[in-house]
Amino acid sequence: MTADKAAERRDEPGLAETLDGLDPVSAGSESFELAIEAFPGGFIMFGPDERLIACNTIYRRMYPEAAHLFRDGMLFTEILHEGIEAGIYRSIDATAEELFEKRLRGFRSPQASREQLLSDGRWVRIDHRRMADGSSIGLRTDITEMKRREADLAAALDRARDAETVAARQANLLKTILHGLPDGAHLFDAAGNMVAWNDLLFRINDLDEAQQQRILASDNVARTFRMTLATRGDYGPGDPAELVAIRERSAREQKARQFRRSSLTGRWLEVRTVPSPDGTWLGLYRDVSADVAREEELAAALASAQAASKAKGEFLANTSHELRTPLNAIIGFADLMSSGIGGPLTPTQREYLDFIRQGGKHLLAIINDILDLSKVEAGKLELHREEIDLHRLLDGCVQYLQLAAETGDVTIARAYGLDDPVLSVDPVRTRQIVINLLANAIKFSGIGKVVTLATGRAPDGAVEISIADHGIGMTEAELQVALEPFGQVESGLNRRFEGTGLGLPLARRMIEAHGGSLHVASGKDLGTTVTMRLPNQASSR
């Protein structure tokens, strides 16, 4: 036992008096009961016959799971038996019999004081005395606070002993981390002093060995580092001292920043500051010269592509306008000649005029599609919305294409599933979309096939219009081609089907202009289903 503990033992109130001044005959008297209840620790007493004579409340509270065993007149062996059978007294390395014998020996032949950790986390010191008449007294003193002070003192000593080692280990770890970074890095303390850095910091800022040594040998490493860069012109034009002062003030603000700057060597650096709650902050420098060069190339390529797209759009618009005027004249004159205004026509002449009129109208339709696509791509397509009966509009589209369907021996089936077919759309553009897609379905279906035009409502309330055929279909790769403007699944002189490749792309752009979407599902020789989704009440754009 240490000198401090011995002194603490001597200072415990009532301990000597309890042991030396106790009159065994008085045990059980009222004054005795008052005395043991006033004792500041746990107290238990057995008579010469090893029967329980007294046990104070503090003792019972220290062992709440066994408190019911401490009954007056109970033999120590009875208490021990019941406690072991109930699992209150147990040992991980002894049988019940061995535990019983060990506890009984300790009771009959008390040894020196020992310490015990209670179930509630408190520590007590156990003192067991045999009196001259054979009586046995057990005392329990709460030493929790003493144990806490001992633990705190031991922890403080350990921390003090290991502080230098920990600091050295942390310094080495920080150095390893900084040198392992892919960026130039320096660490500043709360006062703005540069306390750690890696070699890449100097290389990435194009500072040679002599400059690095001069910076590190200075009284203020951070200021000398900044002044070297400012004097060289890396911070831009101006007084170097003022430029450095600006950066020092910025550092004291403890804000995360990220910016790019170029050096006179032509290198572009991305600079980031990462503050820490304790006032320290990390500065990182990354060479982004290659990224800047790529961004410039991409910007130039984008500008070039936009200029080419604008030129293409303007060319298509101008050319289309130039072609529409003579085409309208050709179609008009063909209509006049077919009416007989120039005199009677032979059957051959009438047939030739029909060819001229049909070819002119076909070419005019292509030109109109090109103009519409140019408007959509330029964002100049205007929608004139109206509330329409969608089913009535679709019936008109079917009627318009009925002759073409009959000519190809294709049946158009309608499956309308909307209870309320009223929809806010541009009727002209919607009719144009449906006719284009329905004409494609008829064209690619084949003799004797059925094309289904259906409507329905999606779970989110959107209106769906689908056109399904059972024709030649497309592979995924062919579908991607078909969705691009002027895309042709079949190319060359051996194409089986006419067309400009504008139907699907134009339909998709016009649907998107309405705030909707277009989805195409297709399989080779399995047919194609085109589904248009339109908001129930699409807002004008």
C-alpha positions in Angstrom: 0.0 0.0 0.0 1.4 3.5 -0.9 2.0 6.2 1.7 -0.9 8.2 0.3 -3.3 5.2 0.7 -2.1 4.5 4.2 -2.7 8.1 5.2 -6.1 7.9 3.6 -6.8 4.8 5.6 -5.8 6.5 8.9 -8.1 9.5 8.1 -11.3 7.4 7.4 -13.8 8.6 10.0 -15.0 6.0 12.5 -13.0 3.1 11.2 -10.8 2.6 14.3 -13.7 3.5 16.7 -16.0 1.0 15.0 -13.5 -1.9 15.3 -11.9 -1.2 18.6 -14.8 0.4 20.6 -17.5 -2.1 19.6 -19.2 -4.0 22.5 -20.5 -7.3 21.0 -23.1 -7.5 23.7 -24.7 -4.2 22.5 -25.1 -5.5 19.0 -28.8 -5.3 18.1 -29.5 -2.5 20.5 -31.1 0.7 19.3 -27.9 2.7 19.8 -25.9 0.1 18.0 -28.3 0.2 15.0 -28.1 4.0 14.9 -24.3 3.8 15.1 -23.9 1.4 12.1 -26.5 3.4 10.0 -24.4 6.5 10.7 -21.3 4.8 9.5 -20.2 6.4 6.2 -19.5 3.0 4.6 -21.0 -0.4 4.3 -21.1 -2.5 7.6 -21.9 -6.2 8.1 -21.4 -8.3 11.3 -21.6 -12.0 12.0 -21.5 -13.5 15.5 -19.1 -16.1 16.8 -21.6 -18.7 15.5 -21.3 -17.1 12.0 -24.9 -15.9 12.0 -25.7 -12.5 10.7 -26.2 -10.0 13.5 -26.3 -6.6 11.7 -26.1 -5.1 8.2 -26.6 -1.4 7.4 -28.5 0.2 4.5 -25.3 1.3 2.7 -24.0 -2.3 2.6 -27.4 -3.5 1.2 -27.3 -0.8 -1.5 -23.8 -1.7 -2.5 -25.0 -5.3 -3.3 -28.7 -4.8 -4.4 -28.8 -8.2 -6.1 -27.9 -10.0 -2.9 -29.7 -7.7 -0.4 -32.5 -10.2 0.2 -30.0 -12.7 1.5 -28.8 -10.4 4.4 -31.5 -11.6 6.9 -30.8 -11.6 10.7 -29.8 -15.0 12.0 -28.7 -16.3 8.6 -25.6 -18.4 8.7 -22.8 -17.1 6.5 -22.7 -20.6 4.8 -26.5 -20.3 4.1 -26.0 -16.9 2.5 -23.1 -18.2 0.5 -25.0 -21.3 -0.7 -28.1 -19.3 -1.8 -25.9 -16.7 -3.5 -24.0 -19.2 -5.5 -27.1 -21.2 -6.5 -28.8 -17.9 -7.6 -25.7 -17.0 -9.6 -25.1 -13.8 -7.5 -21.7 -15.1 -6.5 -19.9 -16.6 -9.5 -16.4 -17.2 -10.9 -15.3 -17.9 -14.5 -12.4 -20.1 -13.4 -13.9 -22.2 -10.5 -16.8 -24.6 -9.9 -19.5 -23.8 -7.4 -17.9 -26.1 -4.8 -14.5 -24.4 -5.3 -16.0 -21.0 -5.1 -17.8 -21.9 -1.9 -14.6 -23.2 -0.2 -12.7 -20.1 -1.4 -15.2 -17.6 0.0 -15.6 -19.5 3.3 -11.8 -19.6 3.8 -11.6 -15.9 3.2 -14.4 -15.3 5.7 -12.9 -17.4 8.5 -9.3 -16.4 7.8 -9.4 -12.7 6.8 -6.5 -11.4 4.8 -5.4 -7.9 4.0 -7.7 -5.3 2.5 -8.7 -5.6 -1.1 -10.5 -3.5 -3.7 -13.7 -4.5 -5.5 -15.6 -3.0 -8.6 -19.3 -3.0 -7.9 -21.9 -3.7 -10.6 -22.9 0.0 -10.7 -19.4 1.0 -11.5 -18.3 2.2 -8.1 -15.1 1.0 -6.4 -15.1 -0.1 -2.7 -12.3 -1.3 -0.4 -13.1 -4.4 1.6 -11.8 -4.8 5.2 -12.6 -7.9 7.2 -11.8 -8.3 10.9 -12.1 -11.1 13.4 -12.9 -9.9 16.9 -11.6 -11.4 20.1 -14.8 -13.2 20.8 -14.9 -14.8 17.4 -17.3 -12.2 15.9 -16.6 -11.1 12.3 -17.0 -7.5 11.0 -16.9 -6.6 7.3 -16.5 -2.9 6.2 -17.0 -1.5 2.7 -15.5 1.9 2.0 -16.4 3.8 -1.2 -13.1 4.7 -2.9 -14.6 5.6 -6.3 -13.3 9.2 -6.2 -9.8 8.0 -5.1 -9.8 5.6 -8.1 -10.9 8.3 -10.4 -8.1 10.6 -9.2 -5.6 7.8 -9.6 -6.8 7.1 -13.1 -6.7 10.8 -14.0 -3.2 11.1 -12.6 -2.0 8.0 -14.5 -3.6 9.2 -17.7 -2.0 12.7 -17.3 1.4 11.1 -16.7 1.0 8.9 -19.7 0.0 11.9 -21.9 2.9 13.9 -20.6 5.3 11.0 -21.1 4.1 10.3 -24.6 3.6 14.0 -25.7 7.0 14.3 -27.3 6.7 10.9 -29.1 3.2 11.7 -30.3 4.2 15.1 -31.6 7.2 13.6 -33.4 5.0 10.9 -34.9 2.4 13.4 -36.0 5.1 15.6 -37.6 6.4 12.6 -39.5 2.9 11.6 -40.6 2.1 15.1 -41.8 5.4 15.2 -43.7 4.6 11.9 -45.3 1.1 13.0 -46.2 2.2 16.3 -47.7 5.0 14.7 -49.8 2.5 12.0 -51.0 0.1 14.6 -52.4 -0.1 15.1 -56.2 -0.3 18.8 -55.6 2.1 21.4 -54.3 1.1 22.0 -50.7 1.9 24.2 -47.7 0.3 24.3 -44.2 -0.3 27.5 -42.2 -1.0 27.8 -38.5 -3.6 30.1 -37.0 -1.1 33.0 -36.9 -0.4 32.7 -40.6 3.0 31.1 -40.3 3.9 28.5 -42.9 4.7 25.4 -40.8 4.9 22.6 -43.3 5.3 22.1 -47.0 6.3 19.6 -49.7 9.0 19.9 -52.3 6.5 20.0 -55.1 5.3 23.4 -53.9 8.5 25.0 -55.1 8.8 23.0 -58.3 5.2 23.7 -59.4 5.8 27.4 -58.8 9.0 27.2 -60.9 11.3 28.2 -58.0 14.8 26.9 -58.3 17.0 25.4 -55.5 18.6 28.8 -54.6 15.2 30.5 -54.3 13.9 27.6 -52.2 16.8 27.8 -49.8 16.5 31.6 -49.4 12.8 31.3 -48.7 13.3 28.5 -46.1 16.2 30.4 -44.4 14.1 33.6 -43.9 12.5 34.6 -40.6 9.0 34.6 -42.2 8.8 31.8 -44.7 5.2 32.5 -45.8 5.9 36.2 -46.6 9.2 35.5 -48.4 7.5 32.8 -50.5 4.7 35.2 -51.5 7.1 38.1 -52.0 9.2 36.0 -54.4 6.2 35.2 -56.5 4.8 38.8 -56.4 8.2 40.3 -57.4 8.4 37.9 -60.3 4.9 39.1 -61.5 2.9 36.0 -60.7 0.3 38.0 -58.8 -0.2 40.5 -61.6 0.8 44.1 -62.0 1.2 46.3 -58.9 3.4 46.9 -55.9 4.7 43.5 -54.7 4.4 44.5 -51.0 0.7 45.5 -51.5 -0.1 42.4 -53.5 1.4 40.3 -50.7 -0.5 42.2 -48.0 -3.8 41.5 -49.9 -3.1 37.8 -49.9 -2.2 37.9 -46.2 -5.4 39.6 -45.3 -7.3 37.1 -47.5 -5.6 34.2 -45.6 -6.8 35.6 -42.2 -10.4 35.5 -43.4 -10.3 31.7 -43.1 -12.5 31.1 -46.2 -12.3 28.2 -48.6 -11.3 29.5 -52.1 -10.5 28.1 -55.5 -9.1 30.0 -58.4 -6.7 29.8 -61.3 -3.8 32.0 -62.1 -1.0 31.9 -64.7 2.7 32.5 -64.1 5.1 34.3 -66.2 6.6 30.9 -67.1 3.3 30.1 -68.9 2.1 27.6 -66.4 -1.5 27.6 -65.3 -2.1 26.8 -61.6 -5.3 26.0 -59.8 -5.0 27.3 -56.3 -7.2 26.0 -53.4 -7.3 27.0 -49.8 -8.8 24.6 -47.3 -9.4 26.1 -43.8 -9.7 24.0 -40.6 -11.8 24.7 -37.5 -8.7 25.2 -35.4 -7.6 28.1 -37.5 -5.0 26.3 -39.6 -5.4 26.1 -43.3 -3.9 24.1 -46.2 -2.9 25.7 -49.5 -2.8 23.4 -52.6 -1.4 24.1 -56.1 -2.2 22.0 -59.1 -0.8 22.3 -62.6 -3.8 22.6 -64.9 -2.0 23.9 -68.0 -3.1 20.8 -70.0 -6.7 21.3 -68.8 -6.7 24.9 -69.8 -5.3 24.1 -73.2 -8.0 21.4 -73.7 -10.7 23.8 -72.6 -9.5 26.4 -75.1 -9.5 23.8 -77.8 -13.0 22.7 -76.9 -14.2 26.3 -76.7 -12.7 27.0 -80.2 -14.3 23.8 -81.6 -17.6 24.6 -80.0 -17.5 28.1 -81.5 -16.6 26.7 -84.9 -19.4 24.1 -84.7 -21.9 26.7 -83.6 -20.9 28.9 -86.5 -21.1 26.0 -88.9 -24.5 25.1 -87.6 -25.7 28.6 -87.9 -24.4 28.9 -91.4 -26.0 25.5 -92.3 -29.3 26.7 -90.9 -29.2 30.0 -92.7 -28.2 28.2 -95.9 -31.1 25.7 -95.6 -33.6 28.5 -94.8 -32.4 30.7 -97.6 -32.2 27.9 -100.1 -35.6 26.5 -99.1 -37.2 29.9 -99.5 -35.6 30.3 -102.9 -36.9 26.9 -104.0 -40.5 27.4 -102.7 -41.3 30.3 -105.0 -40.6 28.5 -108.3 -42.0 25.3 -107.0 -45.3 27.0 -106.1 -45.3 28.5 -109.6 -44.7 25.0 -111.2 -47.5 23.4 -109.1 -49.8 26.3 -109.9 -49.2 26.2 -113.6 -49.6 22.4 -113.6 -53.0 22.8 -111.9 -54.1 25.5 -114.4 -53.0 23.3 -117.4 -54.8 20.3 -115.9 -58.0 22.3 -115.7 -57.9 22.8 -119.5 -57.3 26.5 -119.4 -54.8 26.1 -122.2 -57.0 23.9 -124.3 -57.8 20.2 -124.4 -55.1 17.7 -123.1 -54.3 14.3 -124.4 -54.2 11.5 -121.8 -50.5 11.4 -122.0 -50.2 15.1 -121.4 -52.6 14.9 -118.4 -50.5 12.0 -117.0 -47.3 14.1 -117.4 -49.0 17.0 -115.6 -50.0 14.8 -112.7 -46.4 13.6 -112.4 -45.2 17.2 -112.4 -47.8 18.3 -109.8 -47.2 15.2 -107.5 -43.4 15.7 -107.7 -43.7 19.4 -107.0 -45.9 18.8 -103.9 -43.5 16.1 -102.7 -40.5 18.4 -103.1 -42.4 21.3 -101.4 -43.2 19.0 -98.4 -39.5 18.1 -98.1 -38.6 21.8 -98.2 -41.2 22.6 -95.5 -39.7 19.9 -93.3 -36.2 21.3 -93.8 -37.5 24.8 -92.8 -39.3 23.4 -89.7 -36.2 21.5 -88.6 -34.1 24.7 -89.1 -36.5 26.6 -86.9 -36.5 24.0 -84.2 -32.7 23.8 -84.1 -32.5 27.6 -84.0 -35.1 27.8 -81.2 -37.5 29.8 -83.4 -40.3 27.4 -83.8 -43.5 29.2 -82.5 -46.4 27.1 -81.1 -49.9 28.4 -81.3 -51.8 26.4 -78.7 -55.4 25.6 -78.7 -57.7 23.3 -76.7 -58.6 20.6 -79.2 -60.3 17.2 -79.3 -57.4 14.9 -79.8 -59.4 12.0 -81.1 -61.1 14.2 -83.7 -57.6 15.5 -84.9 -56.4 11.9 -85.1 -59.4 10.8 -87.1 -58.6 13.6 -89.6 -55.0 12.3 -89.9 -56.4 8.8 -90.6 -58.8 10.1 -93.2 -56.0 12.0 -94.9 -53.8 8.9 -95.2 -56.6 6.4 -95.9 -56.0 6.3 -99.7 -52.2 5.7 -99.1 -53.1 2.9 -96.7 -55.5 1.3 -99.1 -53.0 1.6 -101.9 -50.5 -0.4 -99.8 -53.2 -2.8 -98.6 -52.6 -1.7 -95.0 -55.3 -1.4 -92.4 -55.3 1.5 -89.9 -56.9 0.4 -86.6 -57.8 2.9 -83.9 -57.8 2.2 -80.2 -58.6 5.3 -78.3 -58.4 5.0 -74.5 -58.9 8.6 -73.3 -62.2 9.5 -71.5 -61.4 13.2 -71.9 -59.5 13.8 -75.1 -59.3 17.6 -74.8 -55.6 18.7 -74.9 -53.8 22.0 -75.2 -51.4 21.8 -78.2 -50.6 23.4 -81.5 -53.1 21.6 -83.7 -51.1 22.3 -87.0 -47.8 20.9 -85.6 -49.5 18.0 -83.8 -51.3 17.0 -87.1 -48.0 17.3 -88.9 -46.3 15.0 -86.4 -49.0 12.3 -86.5 -49.2 12.3 -90.3 -45.4 12.0 -90.6 -45.3 9.1 -88.2 -48.4 7.4 -89.5 -47.2 7.7 -93.1 -43.9 6.0 -92.0 -45.8 3.2 -90.4 -47.9 2.6 -93.5 -44.8 2.8 -95.7 -42.8 0.3 -93.7 -45.6 -2.1 -92.8 -45.9 -4.3 -95.9 -48.9 -5.7 -97.7 -51.8 -7.0 -95.6 -50.4 -5.6 -92.3 -52.2 -3.6 -89.6 -51.1 -0.2 -88.2 -52.6 0.7 -84.8 -53.2 4.2 -83.7 -53.9 4.3 -79.9 -54.3 6.8 -77.1 -54.1 6.5 -73.3 -53.1 8.2 -70.1 -49.8 7.5 -68.3 -49.8 7.1 -64.5 -48.4 10.7 -64.1 -51.3 12.1 -66.1 -49.5 12.6 -69.4 -51.3 11.8 -72.6 -49.8 9.1 -74.7 -50.3 8.7 -78.5 -48.8 5.5 -79.9 -48.4 4.3 -83.5 -47.5 0.6 -83.9 -46.7 -1.3 -87.1 -45.7 -4.9 -87.8 -43.3 -4.1 -90.6 -39.5 -4.4 -91.1 -38.5 -2.8 -87.8 -34.9 -1.7 -87.0 -32.0 -2.8 -84.9 -30.8 -0.6 -82.1 -27.9 0.8 -84.3 -30.4 1.5 -87.2 -32.7 3.2 -84.7 -30.0 5.6 -83.6 -29.3 6.5 -87.3 -33.1 7.0 -87.9 -33.3 9.5 -85.0 -30.6 11.8 -86.5 -31.7 14.4 -89.0 -31.3 13.1 -92.6 -30.4 9.7 -91.2 -31.1 6.9 -93.7 -31.1 3.2 -92.5 -30.7 2.2 -96.2 -28.3 4.2 -98.3 -27.2 4.2 -101.9 -29.0 3.6 -105.1 -30.6 0.4 -104.0 -32.8 1.9 -101.3 -36.3 0.3 -101.2 -38.1 3.2 -99.5 -38.1 6.9 -100.3 -37.7 9.6 -97.7 -35.4 12.4 -96.5 -34.8 11.0 -93.0 -36.5 13.9 -91.3 -39.7 12.2 -90.1 -38.6 10.9 -86.7 -36.1 13.7 -85.8 -38.6 16.4 -86.7 -41.4 14.7 -84.8 -39.2 14.3 -81.7 -38.1 18.0 -81.8 -41.7 19.2 -82.1 -42.9 17.0 -79.3 -40.1 18.3 -77.1 -41.1 21.8 -78.1 -44.5 21.0 -76.6 -42.8 19.9 -73.4 -43.3 16.2 -74.1 -41.1 13.3 -75.2 -40.9 10.7 -78.0 -39.9 7.1 -77.4 -39.3 4.5 -80.1 -39.2 0.7 -79.6 -38.2 -1.4 -82.5 -36.9 -4.8 -83.4 -35.6 -6.2 -86.7 -38.6 -7.8 -88.5 -40.7 -7.3 -85.5 -42.1 -3.8 -86.3 -41.9 -0.4 -84.6 -43.9 1.4 -82.0 -43.5 5.2 -81.6 -45.0 6.6 -78.4 -45.5 10.4 -78.0 -46.0 11.7 -74.4 -47.6 15.1 -74.0 -48.3 17.0 -70.8 -52.1 17.1 -70.1 -51.9 20.9 -70.1 -48.5 21.8 -71.7 -47.4 25.3 -70.9 -46.5 27.6 -73.7 -42.8 28.1 -74.4 
